[in-house]
Each structure stands twice: as structure tokens, then as C-alpha cells.
């Protein structure tokens, strides 16, 4: 039972790699401290614009270095394969940014429904029922947020080609 | 009486009640889905609440915050997978009970313990409100700085075994908060001459990236799974009768939740672990803990549900969020120019009491909903994880883009999404970043204000006329004690 209650978790693959990269970036940021912040001869020390960025970057560098030094001797495997898995995450960042790019052009409703279906297909769903469910989820999201809650998302440029009678309706609601 | 009537009049609006119902029912559903959690839901809904009245937006978010843990107990008990991270301890005793054919008993006990914890905490805080109103004015800039510092210190030290990583990430949060135009001297900080960095990095963009987008990426990248559940047969009222037989455990655990919830940076995990170990140590059958002990289940659920109302205390009284969810709620206050802090307790006590009454109502609403719809919720648990990922990514767009229709915000959020994904994969903590951002900003502003009146270090604790500042002294002593205790613990571990 005691082991179950131990809140300390063993280090997961990739943690050391991440902290080393984090430490290196922090050191670079510390080197930029003088260039990127100001310290005037007048004024109190704690009111200087440089103080809190310094607390941040020096703390980042010091703590991450301490983490690395404390655990560097531990034998570990799977760091590189984990790093490749992080790269797979980049694909979904790209999907997200394509979605962001398309909404003001194609319109929130069409983009969301298409995005949800394509992404569901991409992650392995092939059954028609699941793909319809993905499209329906996208439609429901638009309905709840834009139509009912009225969140500020501009109408798509494509809506300009709609007949005048329904153009405003689409711009306002979808 | 006038205060109560005034508070009730704030709540007696159809939109507030609708927000309460939608928030609490939505919170239970979200909590029941492993892999979503209240943080993701609140992050996505935050921008949508900005167009609502503060009390409407806050009751909706409070609904999610206060009810998600009820829902999280269902998969924890039935399929050994906590719906929210704070239901992890519930699996220790809840799932063995299900394996022994006592799933209904376990679910019923979890509901009744959660309800007891929630109501206990709210009643404690309503009774404490006048005391807090008296203490709150004693918090000036110096005290708020020290309280924020204590909060960040506790957040870092609470990550046992990962203290250095938590420290580095908290400092990262402090640094992010300083990017952009500095508000006093108007000098640029870490903008690298990029105009899109001049305005700084919005907390909500970071929150959405770190919590929502990262979770979506995680679910999309990892193997797809769809948990299978068995329906629960029979009524779920018996747990209340059984809870009466464990009054002591329920009360002590709820009290842990209240105390730990009030301390910034501590929260549900510590409350749960402390109440669980206390319950185990004082139990007549400690050998049953981890194998289906009703006391274990009660201690875990009562403690975690007592935390949300208590966590509102440092937020409302001092403007200091104790964890990520209250940090998100703080932004709702700021958007509506409602500044939490001592003045809120002094001048708008009816608003504070209204929030507590809302929490009280939501606990009743959630319990009624759960008693009659548990089997319906089991269907939600079965949604495949990658499908959830698609939904969260689609929802995350609404959250970020609706802020100011900025593709740059979306790119920043996506960047933080990838960052959060890596942190989640590597098991490194995310919460210190958010608290570093929020508390770092508070510390900078308050220290600067304090320093106008402080000539030498002792002035921090003594007024110029010689009067002591008792709260500042107590906070400083607590900070020293916390650091000393941590160092002592480390030295003991080394010796062992």
C-alpha cells in the first residue's frame, strides 16, 4: 500500500532530453537579458524592468541545470524514439493551423464539419457512422458556439457569393 | 439576513440558473470522460463566458469546476480509470469493490461522500465569511506579495521528486508573463523586435495551448481506446446510510479538503493523500485499504470535493489563485473589471455569498442528476479517445480564435499545445507554468507598490509609525518554515 501512496513518479522517457534542451534555451535567454531588457541608473532595484525577466530566465536556467545534474548519471533508454513521437505531434499542429487559415475563407460551419471528418479519417476511423458522427459533432459545435452563444468568429469570405437573402443569415450564424 | 437576501437576488435570474444547470451537468459529463477533465473544458469555455455577466460566466465555470470530480468517480470506480486526475485515489478502493460485485455500493458511496465533502466545505466557508471579511483588509501589497510568493513556493515543493523541474517551469511562467511592453517604464522585454510580441502573451492563449490543444494532440497521437462499461443496476441511495456509519472519516477528510484548498498551491492531491493516510492510520481495518475499503473511498472523494469551494477563498479574498482552474477563473474576473481581493470581501460580500450559494445549489443539482442518470453517463465514457481528440482540437479553435480573431494567437496556442504535449508525455508538470504566469505578475506589481513604502527590509513587517504588520510576519514565518521543512525532509531522505 505504501508504494501506491508514494507521489514520486519515476522519470519518463524524454524527460532528460527535454530538460537539457530547456536548460540550453534558458542559458541563451540569460545571455540576451542585457540586450532585451532595460536597467536604468535611476529608480529602485525592484522597480527595474529587468528584475522579473531576470528572475524568470535565471530561475529557468538554474533549476533545469539542477535537474540535469541531479539525474544525469541515471541509465535511460527510449529518449530518441520519444523525440520522434514528439515530431508526430507537429502534424496535428499543422492540421490545426490549416483549420485556422481556412475558417475566414471557407466559413466556420463548412470548415469545421470538413475538418472534423477529415481529421477523424486521418486518425484511423473508416466507418461511415463514425465519420458522420464527427461531422455532426462539428456541426453541433458551430451551432452551440456561434449560433447560440454568439462568440466572435467572422463569417467566411465564401459567404459573399451566397444570394443576398441568406448571406447575412450565414455570416451571422455560421 | 439582508446579506442572504441580497445574495439570493443576484442568483434569482433565469440566465444564472441556466448557467448553473448547464455548468454542473456539463461538468459531470466532462468529468466522466477520461482524458478530458475540467481544465480542458474551462479553458475552452473561458472566452465564451467573457460576453456574459460575471455572475453568469462564473457560475457556469464554477459548475464545471465543482461537479467534474463527481463525474470522475464513475470511471474510477467502474473501469479503474480516473475521469479526472484527482480521482486517481478513488480507483484504489472503488475498483476492487466493483471487482467484488459491489459496483453499485461503491458508486453510491462515492456520490454520497462527494456530496458530504462539497456541502461541508461550503457550510464551513459561509460560516467563515465574516472572519475572512475581517482579515482580508489586513492584506496590503506586502502581504499579497508574500502570499503569492508562498503560493508559488508551495506549488514547486508540492511536486515531490520533480521539484527542480517544477521550479524551472514556474520560472518559465514568470518569464512568459514579462514578455512585451513593461507597464511602468514602457520598455520592451524579450520581444526580439517582433511586433506580435509587443502586446505580451495572453494567459488564455497559453492555457488553451497547454491544457486543451496538448490534450487533443496526446489523444490523437496515442493508441485509440474505447473503454467498455457494465451498467449499474438498482437504486443508488444506500450510500448515504452507509456514510452515516463513517461520519468521522467523512468529516476529517472534508476538513482536510477545506484546509488544503485554502492554501494556495496545495489543492486536491495533498488533501486526498493526507486524508487517505489519516483514514488508514485511524481505521480499525487498515488492511482493507487498497482492496475495497469503504473508508478509503469516502476519504478520497470527500476530500477532493471539499477543495473547490475552499480554493475560491484565496482567489476571492486575495486575488491569488491556488491552482490552474482558479487561475483561469481569475481572468473572468479581470475581463469584467471585478477585481478579487480584500475590497471584494469588504464591499461586495453579497457577490461572494452568491457564489457560495451557487456552489451549494450545484452540489444538490449534481447529486440528483447522478442518482438518476449514471447509466446514461456510462455511454459517454465509451467514446473512443481519438474521437475525443478530434472534438477537443475543434473546440480549442473556438476558444483561441474567438478571443480577438487572431491567427497569431492560434499559432502561439498551437506552439504551447506542442510544448504541453511534450510535458504530458514526459510526465513533467504543467500547472507551475500557469501559476508562474499569474503569480509572477501579481508579485511584480505588488513588490513594486510595496517598495515605495519600504526603505529597509524590516519595513516589510513594521509600519513607519512602529505598528507591526502581523499578517506579513506570519506569512514570512510560514515561508521560512516551509523551506526549512522541505530541506529537512531532503536531508532525511538522503540519510535513509
Interface residues (C-beta under 8 A of the other chain):
Chain A: X1 X4 X5 X7 X8 X9 X11 X12 X13 X14 X15 X18 X19 X22 X23 X26 X29 X32 X36 X37 X38 X40 X44 X46 X47 X49 X50 X51 X52 X53 X55 X56 X57 X58 X59 X60 X63 X64 X66 X67 X70 X82 X85 X86 X88 X89 X90 X92 X93 X95 X96 X97 X99 X100 X101 X103 X104 X112 X115 X116 X119 X120 X123 X124 X125 X130 X133 X134 X137 X138 X141 X145 X149 X150 X151 X152 X153 X154
Chain B: X47 X48 X51 X92 X160 X161 X162 X164 X165 X167 X168 X170 X171 X172 X173 X174 X175 X176 X177 X178 X182 X184 X185 X187 X188 X189 X190 X191 X192 X213 X216 X217 X220 X221 X224 X269 X273 X276 X277 X280 X289 X290 X384 X386 X387 X389 X390 X391 X393 X394 X395 X396 X397 X398 X401 X402 X405 X407 X410 X411 X414 X415 X417 X418 X421 X422 X423 X425 X426 X427 X428 X436 X440 X443 X444 X447 X448 X451
